[in-house]
Amino acid sequence: MKHRFYIKSKKEQNKIQAVIALAALLIIVLVAFLSWLTGFYWLIILAFPITLSIIAPFFDIPSLKESGRLIYYSPLFVAEKLRKGVIKIHGGSLFDYVFVIDRNLSGKARTNLILQQYLEGLLNLIEENENKSPQNIKVRGTSYIISKRTAERIGFKVIQTDTLASIILTYNYFNLMASYSLAKAKVSFPKLRDTKTFEADLIELLERKDFIKNLNEKLKASIHQQNKPS
């Protein structure tokens, strides 16, 4: 599986980002005009941060990847560099969903694909770090897609989501809604209360490596079966 944005030339990438920026600017200008016309100035007050939150990943993620601050372990799974004994992991953003998920897939197939890419990315991360004192490394991430049961099966435990993460999630709600809708292949509204923060010692993930690998292969087979023409 390939990430369609990164296989493009730098010139093509810049062109895509320019189109997104211009489209966002046009939306903000139109809403500002509508606000002035109607006197409902709260429209622009809402539209500005919402628009910025939706387009931000299309600029932030490629920039962080280029600087080395984010590492892709699969097209829908990234991680920050090891810092103070913790590797922070992230599922694909709206940016990644747009350039990775096949629009012909059903909602169920898309969800399975996302989970499979999480597992594949996690396996690659484990293999890259298994010889770096794994007993001293923790892996931590926040997700509204992975269930508590699935997380625990692969070696994670649920911990308290910190206040800053909750604030960031709330601010990015419309971004999450767009991502969730793409994942479900229909307009869907994520429940922020379902968001959980998971943490595991890398050594525990190593012990479950074979289980994670088998689960990954099962999901791959399921996705392949779902994609077969009827």
C-alpha positions, 0 to 999 in steps of 0.5 A: 500500500502506498501513500499517494501524496508522497509518491508525487513530486515535490512540485505536485505536492506544493500544487496540492497544498496551494489549492487547499490553501486557496480553497480555505481562503475562499471559504473564509472570505465567503463566510466573512462576507456572509457575516457582514451581510447578515450581521451574524459575526459569530459565523466567521468567528466559528468558520476561521478556527474550524477551517484551519483545524481541517486543513492543518494536517495537509501542511503540518504532517508533511512538514513534520515528516520532512523534518524527521519529527514524525516517522511513518511506520505504515501509511496510516500509522506514525510515531514521534521520536523516542523522548524521555523513554516514551514513543508517542504513536498516532493513527492516520490523520485526515490528510492520510485518510484522503491520500490512502483510503480507497473510496470504493471500499465499504465502511467496514472494509475501511475500518478494517484497513485502518486497524490493519495499518495500525497493527502493521505500523506497530509491528514495524515500530516494535521491530525497529526498537526491539534492540534498544533496551525495550524494557525502558521504553513505553509506547503511548497513543490516543485513539477513538477508533481502537476499542479497549478490548482490542488494545488490551489484547495487543498489550496496551492498558487504558490510562487517563487522557491528559487535559491538554490532549482533551482540549486538542481533541475538542478543538479538532472535532470537525477535523475528527468528524471528517476523518471519521466520516471517511473511515465509515464511508458516510457522515458520522459523528465521533463521540469524544467520550469514546476517546482513550489513551493507551500505554504499553511497555515495549517489552510487553508488545514484544511478548505479543509480537506473534499475536499482533502479526497473526491478527494483522494477517487475518485482517489483511485476508479479511480486507482482500476477501471484502475487495473480491468482486461479487 
